[in-house]
Amino acid sequence: MEYVELRQDTPLEKRRRVHQLEREHEVLTYKSMILVIGILALATAFVIMCRISIM
């Protein structure tokens, strides 16, 4: 994501909105990473269970 450097004379409401959008972007990034890690963990557990049941 490209960060925008705001000037000091930028209206406070606009600075708040930009900051809010940056936080929302970070939250979505973390949620997507957690989702991918969760899917990988479930796939790993499935493979381990299959290998155990084959033995």
Secondary structure, DSSP 4 states (H G I P E B T S, - for coil): -PPPPPPTTS-HHHHHHHHHHHHHHHHHHHHHHHHHHHHHHHHHHHHHHHHHHH-
